């Protein structure tokens, strides 16, 4: 497997001892991310004389005890707690979804060989991960609807979300040659309970299930030295495509069941210091269309050019 030192920085490979660390990324990322995290993003744009800001971030402190050996490979349990914010101050589709979260995850990596070790990398055909997780988020979110008189209104309501999900990651071994892309596939599914309380419309519960798929192509391999900006800085271009479907199975109060889809295509230019872990800034260009209940996004189309950050 090419670029073993970067694999050691970003791939979810258990360490000998327990460890804990801060993690900053986009939403719905596992506590032990594989090669590429979805970065937290922030943007500020001006259109028709109006300023519009956007931020999507999930900051949490994750703790993972040492790994356990199983028949299929290695497994570990992780715990995390943190804060999240998904905010857009656009006039037509405002979003302000924020609060705190706790999460527990069980990670399984298939295979006894550690792909970050020099003497083992050549024998690894692919890297497989499965993470089963349960998360609870509590906070506030904006809800836009019409009042009794039919006028458009926005309410800031209390929210509580419980999400149980499973993530499968596949990272196949690719050709070790210049310009060869590296690939990461993520398939996820799960169930959710979303509760809203407070004055105004749409108080009540929604229960449902979701499915999501995402594929990433990292060009020129995983090694930033192939695309050096300077002697100590490189970047990895990552093209990604994702699709997600949510379907409510039960409702209560004045909330109504619905089916929501969200599709996105984007390019992330990830900058990193060669041979060092830590902060990874990126420039993200993304086009997305649809809605996402779990981040408080109403149905909309959005083109985003943003600064991304992950660590």
Secondary structure as GFF3:
##gff-version 3
##sequence-region A 1 311
A	DSSP	alpha_helix	4	10	.	.	.	ID=ss1
A	DSSP	beta_strand	19	25	.	.	.	ID=ss2
A	DSSP	beta_strand	40	47	.	.	.	ID=ss3
A	DSSP	beta_strand	50	64	.	.	.	ID=ss4
A	DSSP	beta_strand	68	69	.	.	.	ID=ss5
A	DSSP	beta_strand	73	88	.	.	.	ID=ss6
A	DSSP	beta_strand	95	110	.	.	.	ID=ss7
A	DSSP	three_ten_helix	121	123	.	.	.	ID=ss8
A	DSSP	beta_strand	126	146	.	.	.	ID=ss9
A	DSSP	beta_strand	152	172	.	.	.	ID=ss10
A	DSSP	beta_strand	182	197	.	.	.	ID=ss11
A	DSSP	beta_strand	204	218	.	.	.	ID=ss12
A	DSSP	three_ten_helix	224	227	.	.	.	ID=ss13
A	DSSP	beta_strand	228	230	.	.	.	ID=ss14
A	DSSP	beta_strand	233	251	.	.	.	ID=ss15
A	DSSP	beta_strand	259	273	.	.	.	ID=ss16
A	DSSP	beta_strand	280	292	.	.	.	ID=ss17
A	DSSP	three_ten_helix	293	295	.	.	.	ID=ss18
A	DSSP	beta_strand	297	310	.	.	.	ID=ss19
###
